[in-house]
Amino acid sequence: MKIKAVIFDLDGTLIDSMKCWENVDNIFLLENGIIPPAGISDIMKKLSMKESADYFIKLGVKMHPDAINERIEQIVYNEYANLIPLKKYACQILDVLDHYKIPYCVATANYRSLTDVILKRHGIYDRFRFIYTCEENGVKKDEPSFFTDVSRLLGTYPECTAVLDDSFHCIRTSKNSGFFTVAVFDQTSTDWEQCCKWADMSVTDLCEFAEFINTMHQYI
């Protein structure tokens, strides 16, 4: 089996941002006078932006969905623009993929503005073939068409395309769609065991995947 392309998730996979998102939902609800329900972070990470706004409205937020999304973006923008670091070995894995001329992209449920600002801040924006977001394409990451559409843009088939993600619902969706799935550990994960059971490969950091790519090419 030869990996011919790689689809990277952003948050929790390429960048160390999940703690930021654990806090934002609480901050937003509290400033609107609502006590956050237990486990809200696990609920929110599976929702699209529209679904997130609808969920907040059901909890009692009296704002238009667009205004909710704008406020959430405002709360986290400074951290993306100035504070959030890359995950360890993020640049190294890109170097390895470039060495073997393996194309790669980012596929994320995050805002395009936040994705762009953090990748540009770390100087890696132009290294990706393209950025694919749920927001711009109107499809969620737990829909099979999400990953197949991305691989089509990369010009590869699912079976020779690796999906790197830290979220169980994304691992499950891409696995069921025929992709080579790589679960990437994040310290905030609450479903790591499930990720490992479903994924073709699990790594504690991106260096392990870089070593896998190097080893793969030694035997080709």
C-alpha positions as CSV (number, residue, x, y, z in Angstrom):
1,M,0.0,0.0,0.0
2,K,1.3,3.4,-1.0
3,I,0.1,6.7,0.4
4,K,-0.3,9.1,-2.6
5,A,-1.9,12.0,-0.7
6,V,-2.7,13.2,2.8
7,I,-5.7,15.0,4.2
8,F,-4.9,16.9,7.4
9,D,-7.5,18.0,10.0
10,L,-6.5,21.3,11.6
11,D,-7.5,21.6,15.2
12,G,-6.0,19.0,17.5
13,T,-4.0,17.5,14.5
14,L,-1.8,20.2,13.0
15,I,-2.4,22.9,15.7
16,D,-2.6,22.7,19.5
17,S,-5.9,24.5,19.8
18,M,-8.4,22.2,21.4
19,K,-8.1,23.8,24.9
20,C,-9.1,27.1,23.3
21,W,-12.3,25.5,22.0
22,E,-13.0,23.9,25.4
23,N,-13.3,27.4,26.9
24,V,-15.0,29.3,24.1
25,D,-18.5,27.7,24.5
26,N,-18.4,28.4,28.2
27,I,-17.3,32.0,27.7
28,F,-20.0,32.6,25.1
29,L,-22.9,31.1,27.1
30,L,-21.9,32.8,30.4
31,E,-21.7,36.2,28.7
32,N,-25.3,35.6,27.6
33,G,-26.4,34.7,31.1
34,I,-26.6,30.9,30.5
35,I,-25.0,28.2,32.6
36,P,-23.1,25.8,30.2
37,P,-24.5,22.2,30.3
38,A,-22.2,19.4,31.3
39,G,-20.1,18.0,28.5
40,I,-20.8,20.9,26.1
41,S,-17.3,20.6,24.5
42,D,-18.0,17.0,23.4
43,I,-21.4,18.1,22.0
44,M,-20.1,21.1,20.1
45,K,-17.2,19.4,18.4
46,K,-19.6,17.2,16.4
47,L,-21.7,20.1,15.2
48,S,-21.5,22.3,12.2
49,M,-21.4,26.1,12.7
50,K,-25.1,26.3,11.8
51,E,-25.9,23.5,14.1
52,S,-23.9,25.1,16.9
53,A,-25.7,28.4,16.5
54,D,-29.1,26.5,16.6
55,Y,-28.0,24.6,19.7
56,F,-27.1,27.9,21.5
57,I,-30.5,29.4,20.5
58,K,-32.2,26.3,22.0
59,L,-30.3,26.9,25.2
60,G,-31.7,30.4,25.4
61,V,-29.3,32.7,23.5
62,K,-31.3,35.5,21.9
63,M,-29.2,36.2,18.9
64,H,-29.4,35.6,15.1
65,P,-27.3,32.6,14.1
66,D,-25.0,34.7,12.0
67,A,-24.3,37.0,15.0
68,I,-23.6,34.0,17.1
69,N,-21.0,32.7,14.7
70,E,-19.4,36.1,14.4
71,R,-19.1,36.4,18.2
72,I,-17.6,32.9,18.5
73,E,-15.0,33.9,15.9
74,Q,-14.2,37.1,17.7
75,I,-13.6,35.3,21.0
76,V,-11.0,32.9,19.6
77,Y,-9.4,35.1,16.9
78,N,-6.7,36.6,19.1
79,E,-5.5,33.2,20.1
80,Y,-5.3,32.0,16.5
81,A,-3.6,35.2,15.4
82,N,-1.1,35.3,18.2
83,L,-0.9,32.4,20.6
84,I,-1.9,28.9,19.4
85,P,1.2,26.8,18.5
86,L,1.6,24.1,15.9
87,K,1.5,20.5,17.1
88,K,4.9,19.0,17.6
89,Y,6.6,17.8,14.4
90,A,4.0,19.5,12.2
91,C,6.6,21.1,10.0
92,Q,8.7,17.9,9.9
93,I,5.9,15.8,8.5
94,L,5.3,18.4,5.8
95,D,9.0,18.3,5.0
96,V,8.8,14.5,4.6
97,L,5.7,14.7,2.4
98,D,7.4,17.3,0.2
99,H,10.5,15.1,-0.1
100,Y,8.5,12.3,-1.6
101,K,6.3,14.7,-3.6
102,I,3.1,13.6,-1.8
103,P,0.4,16.3,-2.0
104,Y,-1.5,17.3,1.1
105,C,-4.3,19.6,2.1
106,V,-6.2,20.8,5.1
107,A,-9.8,19.8,5.6
108,T,-11.5,21.4,8.6
109,A,-14.8,22.4,10.2
110,N,-13.1,25.6,11.5
111,Y,-13.7,29.1,10.2
112,R,-11.7,29.9,7.0
113,S,-10.5,33.1,8.6
114,L,-9.1,31.3,11.6
115,T,-7.5,28.6,9.4
116,D,-5.8,31.1,7.2
117,V,-4.5,33.4,10.0
118,I,-2.9,30.6,12.0
119,L,-1.3,28.8,9.0
120,K,0.0,32.1,7.6
121,R,1.4,33.1,11.1
122,H,3.4,29.8,11.2
123,G,4.6,30.2,7.6
124,I,3.0,27.0,6.3
125,Y,-0.1,28.3,4.5
126,D,1.3,28.1,1.0
127,R,2.6,24.6,1.5
128,F,-0.9,23.0,1.3
129,R,-2.4,22.2,-2.0
130,F,-5.7,23.8,-0.8
131,I,-7.8,24.4,2.2
132,Y,-11.3,22.8,2.3
133,T,-13.8,23.9,4.9
134,C,-17.3,22.8,5.9
135,E,-18.3,26.5,6.0
136,E,-17.5,27.1,2.4
137,N,-18.7,23.8,1.0
138,G,-21.8,23.2,3.0
139,V,-20.9,19.7,4.1
140,K,-20.1,18.3,7.6
141,K,-17.1,16.1,8.3
142,D,-19.3,13.2,9.4
143,E,-20.8,13.1,5.9
144,P,-19.1,10.5,3.6
145,S,-19.1,13.0,0.7
146,F,-16.8,15.3,2.7
147,F,-13.7,13.2,2.4
148,T,-14.4,11.8,-1.0
149,D,-14.8,15.3,-2.4
150,V,-11.5,16.3,-0.8
151,S,-9.6,13.3,-2.3
152,R,-11.1,14.0,-5.7
153,L,-9.7,17.5,-5.5
154,L,-6.3,16.0,-4.6
155,G,-6.6,13.7,-7.6
156,T,-6.4,10.4,-5.6
157,Y,-8.6,7.5,-4.6
158,P,-9.6,7.0,-0.9
159,E,-7.6,3.7,-0.5
160,C,-4.3,5.5,-1.2
161,T,-5.2,8.7,0.7
162,A,-4.4,9.1,4.4
163,V,-6.7,11.1,6.6
164,L,-5.1,12.4,9.8
165,D,-7.6,13.4,12.5
166,D,-8.0,13.5,16.3
167,S,-11.8,13.2,16.4
168,F,-13.6,9.9,16.5
169,H,-16.5,10.8,14.3
170,C,-14.1,11.9,11.5
171,I,-12.0,8.8,11.9
172,R,-15.1,6.6,11.6
173,T,-16.5,8.5,8.6
174,S,-13.3,8.4,6.6
175,K,-12.7,4.8,7.5
176,N,-16.2,3.8,6.3
177,S,-15.4,5.8,3.1
178,G,-12.4,3.6,2.4
179,F,-9.6,5.9,3.4
180,F,-6.4,5.0,5.3
181,T,-7.1,6.5,8.6
182,V,-4.6,7.8,11.1
183,A,-5.8,8.8,14.6
184,V,-3.6,11.6,16.0
185,F,-3.5,11.9,19.8
186,D,-4.5,15.1,21.5
187,Q,-4.4,15.6,25.2
188,T,-8.0,16.8,25.3
189,S,-9.4,13.7,23.6
190,T,-12.2,11.9,25.4
191,D,-12.6,9.1,22.8
192,W,-9.0,8.1,22.1
193,E,-9.6,4.4,22.7
194,Q,-12.4,4.4,20.1
195,C,-10.2,6.3,17.6
196,C,-7.5,3.6,18.0
197,K,-9.9,0.8,17.5
198,W,-11.3,2.3,14.3
199,A,-8.2,3.8,12.7
200,D,-5.8,1.9,10.5
201,M,-3.0,3.5,12.5
202,S,-2.7,5.6,15.6
203,V,0.1,8.0,16.5
204,T,1.0,9.9,19.6
205,D,2.6,12.6,17.5
206,L,3.2,13.5,13.9
207,C,6.8,12.2,14.0
208,E,5.5,8.7,14.1
209,F,3.6,9.2,10.8
210,A,6.7,10.8,9.3
211,E,8.6,7.7,10.2
212,F,5.8,5.5,8.7
213,I,6.1,7.4,5.4
214,N,9.9,7.1,5.3
215,T,9.6,3.3,6.0
216,M,6.9,2.9,3.3
217,H,9.2,4.4,0.7
218,Q,12.1,2.2,1.7
219,Y,10.2,-0.8,0.5
220,I,8.7,0.6,-2.7
